[in-house]
Amino acid sequence: MNEENQIFYTISGDGNGDSDSEENWEEDGRIVSFNCRRPDLSRKQRRNRGMAEPEPNIYGLNVYQPHWKRNPDTNPYPIPKKLKASTIRLPASPVVNMSQAPKSRASNKGQGIKMNEKTTVREKGARKRKGGGFDTILSLVLVLVLTFFAGIGTGWYLWGRDQQTMVNLGAIQTPDWIKQELIRKNIYSRPAVSLRQVNAIVIHYVANPGSSAEQNRNYFDRLADQGEEGTSASAHFVIGLEGEVLQCIPIHEIAYASNNRNSDTIAIECCHPDETGKFTDATYESLVKLTAWLCDETGISRKDIIRHYDITEKSCPKYFVDNEEAWKKFRSDVKAYQGDWETR
């Protein structure tokens, strides 16, 4: 073991000038300071010097001044002629690795710079990761938006786009073959609420076999005379057994016929001779003509012709619900109809 790498404890007496034995020092265990051995001094010199080195040793520990080295003016004890001191090495004194000893500020300067560089790199990395997370979210949003518009464009390309524009329904002129017999304004059959846009035409049947268009029109009008708890029912048009067409409500107002679709549909009621609900040929021809005219005037597609059944699953119109092929033929006839309207 190298002598300069050994750590020793310096044990002293009680400072009264008397010298104690080494055994008494060891028993008291009064440790004054840490010191290191000085290989350039003899044993006698080391014993006499004791802790007399005022400067820090190589480990950076401040060596306490013995009391005989203090200021004589403030020292209450006389300076002894000789104080026996002994330096004892502890049995388990470790070997110090000088590379692990504390270093001066000058030697730590480079290491501090490296630590600052590492801290700066970590901070830059954290900022980069934070910015990267925001960029990822922004990229995801852009992808979703592009996908949405790409889907819409693909749908328009494959199936086409219905060019449905807003039409001033109040400005539509009724042709001569439609007879206007408007019912009174009332809360049960004609609430006089504006119908701003038409999205579909709904086909109904009156469910009163053998009744005429005039009779059904008068029924709607009499609903105005009901009490507080009355029935609400009406339609824009009623087609009779002879093919006559009566208009009960203007097409720019709503009618009470199609439940939750009253606000965006036009309703057509059709008379029928028996319980089957099948229309006469005259009624059927007028229905095809009226439906085609309404599609042309309101600008809605032939695909937007529906049954009351398609809204509420009510068996109305009964014959078109019971005979799906008859319903398909009707829609095909409306699509193929080329009307030469008398009045536009």
C-alpha positions as CSV (number, residue, x, y, z in Angstrom):
1,M,0.0,0.0,0.0
2,N,1.5,3.4,-1.0
3,E,2.1,5.6,2.0
4,E,0.7,8.7,0.3
5,N,-2.6,7.0,-0.2
6,Q,-3.2,6.1,3.4
7,I,-5.7,8.0,5.6
8,F,-5.0,8.5,9.3
9,Y,-6.8,9.9,12.3
10,T,-4.8,12.3,14.5
11,I,-5.5,11.8,18.2
12,S,-4.4,14.5,20.7
13,G,-4.5,15.0,24.5
14,D,-6.7,17.3,26.4
15,G,-4.5,20.4,25.6
16,N,-3.3,21.1,29.2
17,G,0.3,20.4,28.4
18,D,0.3,16.9,29.9
19,S,1.0,14.0,27.6
20,D,-1.3,11.0,27.7
21,S,-0.5,7.5,26.6
22,E,-1.6,6.2,23.2
23,E,-3.9,3.8,25.0
24,N,-5.7,6.7,26.8
25,W,-6.1,8.5,23.5
26,E,-7.5,5.5,21.8
27,E,-9.9,5.1,24.8
28,D,-11.1,8.7,24.7
29,G,-11.6,8.6,21.0
30,R,-11.4,12.3,20.7
31,I,-10.8,12.9,17.0
32,V,-9.4,16.3,16.2
33,S,-9.1,16.2,12.5
34,F,-8.2,14.2,9.4
35,N,-4.7,14.3,8.0
36,C,-2.6,12.5,5.6
37,R,0.9,11.3,5.9
38,R,3.7,13.2,4.5
39,P,6.2,10.9,3.0
40,D,8.8,13.7,2.7
41,L,9.0,14.0,6.5
42,S,10.7,11.8,9.0
43,R,8.7,9.9,11.7
44,K,10.0,12.3,14.3
45,Q,9.1,15.3,12.3
46,R,5.6,13.9,11.6
47,R,5.1,13.3,15.4
48,N,6.2,16.8,16.3
49,R,4.2,18.5,13.6
50,G,0.9,16.8,14.4
51,M,-1.7,18.8,12.7
52,A,0.3,21.9,12.1
53,E,-0.4,22.2,8.4
54,P,-2.7,25.2,7.9
55,E,-3.6,24.5,4.3
56,P,-6.1,21.9,3.0
57,N,-4.7,18.5,2.3
58,I,-4.8,16.8,-1.0
59,Y,-8.4,15.5,-0.3
60,G,-9.8,19.0,0.1
61,L,-10.3,18.7,3.9
62,N,-9.5,21.7,6.1
63,V,-7.0,20.8,8.8
64,Y,-7.9,22.3,12.2
65,Q,-5.1,24.3,13.8
66,P,-4.0,22.9,17.1
67,H,-4.6,25.2,20.0
68,W,-0.9,26.0,20.4
69,K,-0.9,27.5,16.9
70,R,-3.8,29.9,17.7
71,N,-3.4,33.5,18.5
72,P,-1.6,33.8,21.9
73,D,-3.6,36.9,22.8
74,T,-6.9,35.0,22.7
75,N,-5.6,31.6,23.9
76,P,-6.3,31.2,27.6
77,Y,-3.9,28.3,27.9
78,P,-0.1,28.6,27.9
79,I,1.8,27.2,25.0
80,P,3.3,23.9,26.1
81,K,6.9,23.1,25.5
82,K,6.0,19.8,24.0
83,L,2.9,17.9,23.3
84,K,3.2,14.3,22.6
85,A,1.2,13.4,19.5
86,S,0.8,10.1,17.8
87,T,-0.6,9.2,14.5
88,I,-2.4,5.9,14.5
89,R,-3.5,4.1,11.3
90,L,-6.9,2.4,11.6
91,P,-7.0,-1.3,11.0
92,A,-9.5,-1.0,8.2
93,S,-8.0,2.0,6.6
94,P,-9.2,2.0,3.0
95,V,-7.0,2.5,0.0
96,V,-8.1,5.6,-1.8
97,N,-8.4,5.7,-5.6
98,M,-7.1,9.1,-6.5
99,S,-9.2,9.2,-9.6
100,Q,-12.3,9.1,-7.3
101,A,-11.1,11.9,-5.0
102,P,-12.8,15.3,-5.2
103,K,-11.4,17.5,-7.9
104,S,-10.8,21.2,-8.1
105,R,-13.1,23.6,-10.0
106,A,-10.6,23.9,-12.8
107,S,-10.6,20.1,-13.3
108,N,-14.4,20.0,-13.2
109,K,-14.9,22.8,-15.7
110,G,-14.7,20.6,-18.7
111,Q,-17.1,18.1,-17.1
112,G,-19.6,20.9,-16.3
113,I,-19.5,22.0,-19.9
114,K,-20.2,18.4,-21.0
115,M,-23.1,18.2,-18.6
116,N,-24.5,21.5,-19.9
117,E,-24.2,20.2,-23.5
118,K,-26.1,17.0,-22.5
119,T,-28.8,19.1,-20.8
120,T,-29.2,21.2,-23.9
121,V,-29.5,18.2,-26.1
122,R,-32.1,16.6,-23.9
123,E,-34.1,19.9,-23.9
124,K,-33.9,20.1,-27.7
125,G,-35.0,16.5,-27.9
126,A,-38.0,17.1,-25.6
127,R,-39.0,20.1,-27.7
128,K,-38.7,18.1,-30.8
129,R,-40.8,15.3,-29.4
130,K,-43.4,17.8,-28.3
131,G,-43.5,19.4,-31.7
132,G,-43.6,16.0,-33.4
133,G,-46.8,15.1,-31.4
134,F,-48.5,18.2,-32.7
135,D,-47.4,17.6,-36.2
136,T,-48.8,14.0,-36.0
137,I,-52.2,15.2,-34.9
138,L,-52.3,17.9,-37.6
139,S,-51.3,15.3,-40.2
140,L,-54.1,13.0,-39.0
141,V,-56.7,15.7,-39.2
142,L,-55.6,16.6,-42.8
143,V,-55.8,12.9,-43.8
144,L,-59.3,12.6,-42.4
145,V,-60.5,15.8,-44.2
146,L,-59.0,14.7,-47.5
147,T,-60.5,11.2,-47.1
148,F,-64.0,12.8,-46.4
149,F,-63.9,15.0,-49.5
150,A,-62.5,12.2,-51.6
151,G,-65.4,10.0,-50.6
152,I,-67.9,12.7,-51.5
153,G,-66.2,13.2,-54.9
154,T,-66.2,9.5,-55.6
155,G,-69.9,9.3,-54.7
156,W,-70.8,12.1,-57.1
157,Y,-68.7,10.5,-59.8
158,L,-70.3,7.0,-59.5
159,W,-73.9,7.9,-58.7
160,G,-74.2,11.5,-59.9
161,R,-75.4,14.5,-57.9
162,D,-79.1,15.6,-57.7
163,Q,-79.2,19.2,-58.8
164,Q,-82.1,20.2,-56.6
165,T,-82.5,24.0,-56.4
166,M,-84.8,26.1,-54.3
167,V,-88.0,26.8,-56.1
168,N,-90.5,29.6,-55.3
169,L,-93.5,27.3,-54.7
170,G,-95.9,30.3,-54.4
171,A,-95.0,31.4,-58.0
172,I,-96.0,28.1,-59.6
173,Q,-99.1,28.5,-61.8
174,T,-101.7,25.8,-61.6
175,P,-102.9,24.2,-65.0
176,D,-106.5,24.3,-66.1
177,W,-107.0,20.5,-65.5
178,I,-106.5,21.0,-61.8
179,K,-109.6,22.5,-60.0
180,Q,-108.8,24.6,-57.0
181,E,-111.2,24.3,-54.1
182,L,-109.1,25.4,-51.2
183,I,-110.4,24.6,-47.7
184,R,-110.7,27.1,-44.9
185,K,-107.7,27.9,-42.8
186,N,-107.9,26.2,-39.5
187,I,-105.7,24.4,-37.0
188,Y,-107.0,20.9,-37.9
189,S,-106.6,20.7,-41.7
190,R,-105.0,23.9,-43.0
191,P,-102.7,25.5,-40.5
192,A,-101.3,27.9,-43.2
193,V,-97.7,27.0,-42.4
194,S,-95.3,27.7,-45.2
195,L,-93.8,24.8,-47.1
196,R,-90.4,26.2,-48.0
197,Q,-88.9,23.2,-49.9
198,V,-90.3,20.0,-51.4
199,N,-88.1,16.9,-51.1
200,A,-90.7,14.2,-52.0
201,I,-94.2,13.5,-53.2
202,V,-96.2,11.1,-51.1
203,I,-99.0,8.9,-52.6
204,H,-102.0,8.1,-50.3
205,Y,-105.5,6.4,-50.7
206,V,-108.6,7.8,-49.0
207,A,-109.5,4.4,-47.3
208,N,-113.2,5.2,-47.9
209,P,-114.3,3.0,-50.8
210,G,-116.6,4.6,-53.3
211,S,-116.3,8.1,-52.0
212,S,-115.6,11.0,-54.5
213,A,-113.0,13.7,-54.6
214,E,-115.5,16.3,-53.6
215,Q,-116.7,14.4,-50.6
216,N,-113.2,13.9,-49.3
217,R,-112.4,17.6,-49.9
218,N,-115.5,18.6,-47.9
219,Y,-114.5,16.3,-45.1
220,F,-111.1,18.1,-44.7
221,D,-112.9,21.5,-44.7
222,R,-115.4,20.4,-42.0
223,L,-112.6,19.6,-39.6
224,A,-112.4,23.3,-39.0
225,D,-115.6,23.1,-37.0
226,Q,-114.4,20.5,-34.5
227,G,-114.1,21.1,-30.8
228,E,-110.9,21.3,-28.8
229,E,-110.0,17.6,-29.2
230,G,-110.3,17.1,-32.9
231,T,-108.8,15.1,-35.8
232,S,-106.2,16.5,-38.1
233,A,-106.2,15.4,-41.7
234,S,-105.8,16.9,-45.2
235,A,-104.0,16.6,-48.5
236,H,-102.8,19.0,-51.2
237,F,-104.7,17.2,-53.9
238,V,-107.5,14.6,-54.1
239,I,-108.0,12.6,-57.3
240,G,-111.6,11.3,-57.9
241,L,-113.0,8.1,-59.4
242,E,-113.4,9.8,-62.8
243,G,-109.9,11.2,-62.8
244,E,-110.9,14.7,-61.6
245,V,-108.2,16.5,-59.7
246,L,-109.1,18.9,-56.8
247,Q,-106.6,21.1,-55.0
248,C,-107.4,21.6,-51.3
249,I,-104.3,23.3,-50.1
250,P,-101.7,25.5,-51.9
251,I,-98.5,23.7,-52.6
252,H,-96.5,26.3,-50.7
253,E,-98.3,25.3,-47.4
254,I,-98.1,22.1,-45.4
255,A,-100.9,19.6,-45.2
256,Y,-101.6,17.1,-42.4
257,A,-101.1,13.8,-44.3
258,S,-97.6,12.4,-44.0
259,N,-96.8,12.5,-40.3
260,N,-93.2,13.6,-39.7
261,R,-92.7,14.4,-43.4
262,N,-95.5,17.0,-43.6
263,S,-92.9,19.8,-43.5
264,D,-91.1,18.8,-46.8
265,T,-93.6,16.8,-48.9
266,I,-96.6,17.2,-51.1
267,A,-99.5,14.8,-50.5
268,I,-101.9,13.3,-53.1
269,E,-105.0,11.4,-51.9
270,C,-106.6,8.9,-54.4
271,C,-110.2,7.6,-54.4
272,H,-110.8,3.9,-55.0
273,P,-114.0,1.9,-55.8
274,D,-113.5,-1.0,-53.4
275,E,-111.7,-2.5,-50.4
276,T,-108.7,-3.6,-52.4
277,G,-107.6,0.0,-52.9
278,K,-107.0,-0.5,-56.6
279,F,-107.5,2.7,-58.5
280,T,-109.7,3.1,-61.6
281,D,-107.9,3.6,-64.9
282,A,-109.0,7.3,-64.9
283,T,-107.7,7.8,-61.4
284,Y,-104.4,6.1,-62.3
285,E,-103.8,8.2,-65.4
286,S,-104.5,11.4,-63.5
287,L,-102.2,10.3,-60.7
288,V,-99.3,9.7,-63.2
289,K,-99.9,13.1,-64.9
290,L,-100.2,15.1,-61.7
291,T,-97.1,13.4,-60.1
292,A,-95.0,14.1,-63.2
293,W,-96.2,17.7,-63.3
294,L,-95.3,18.3,-59.7
295,C,-91.8,16.8,-60.2
296,D,-91.2,19.1,-63.2
297,E,-92.5,22.2,-61.4
298,T,-90.8,21.7,-58.0
299,G,-87.5,20.3,-59.5
300,I,-87.4,17.1,-57.5
301,S,-86.3,13.8,-58.9
302,R,-88.6,11.0,-60.0
303,K,-86.8,8.8,-57.5
304,D,-88.3,11.0,-54.7
305,I,-91.8,9.6,-55.2
306,I,-92.7,7.6,-52.1
307,R,-95.7,5.9,-50.4
308,H,-97.1,6.7,-47.0
309,Y,-96.0,3.2,-46.2
310,D,-92.4,4.2,-46.8
311,I,-92.7,6.8,-43.9
312,T,-94.7,5.0,-41.2
313,E,-95.2,1.4,-42.7
314,K,-98.9,2.1,-42.7
315,S,-100.7,0.1,-45.4
316,C,-101.3,3.2,-47.6
317,P,-101.9,3.2,-50.5
318,K,-103.1,-0.3,-49.9
319,Y,-103.0,-1.6,-53.5
320,F,-99.4,-0.3,-54.0
321,V,-98.3,-1.8,-50.7
322,D,-99.9,-5.2,-51.4
323,N,-98.6,-5.3,-55.0
324,E,-95.0,-4.2,-55.2
325,E,-94.9,-4.7,-58.9
326,A,-97.8,-2.3,-59.4
327,W,-95.9,0.3,-57.4
328,K,-92.7,-0.2,-59.5
329,K,-94.8,0.1,-62.7
330,F,-96.3,3.4,-61.5
331,R,-93.0,4.9,-60.8
332,S,-91.7,3.8,-64.2
333,D,-94.8,5.3,-65.9
334,V,-94.2,8.7,-64.1
335,K,-90.5,8.6,-65.2
336,A,-91.5,8.0,-68.8
337,Y,-94.4,10.5,-68.9
338,Q,-93.8,13.5,-71.2
339,G,-96.5,16.0,-70.3
340,D,-97.6,18.7,-72.6
341,W,-99.0,21.0,-69.9
342,E,-101.8,23.3,-70.8
343,T,-100.6,26.1,-68.4
344,R,-97.3,26.6,-66.8
